[in-house]
Amino acid sequence: MTIVECEICETKFISEKFGSFNACDTCECGNLQLIVIPPGPPTKLRSFLTVRYDVTYPKIYETLEEKISIEEEPIKKLGFN
């Protein structure tokens, strides 16, 4: 699992959770911007993830899935559960 972390606000992103359904995100302080770019055919790749920074470089590292738990925002639903 690849983690992209902002050195300023320490916001962590899991690269595998990005795709066409959530193609862009920024960290809390606005230093990092993650953008998903769809590949052109013919390719077996799902997408490309671009990481842009404003002030400091991001920390990008690999980790085991069991080691890290990032708090996810609750899914907002309309209606009854």
Summary of the structure (lengths in Angstrom):
residues: 81
radius of gyration: 14.4
end to end distance: 31.3
largest distance: 43.5
contacts: 168
relative contact order: 0.27
helix: 4%
strand: 35%
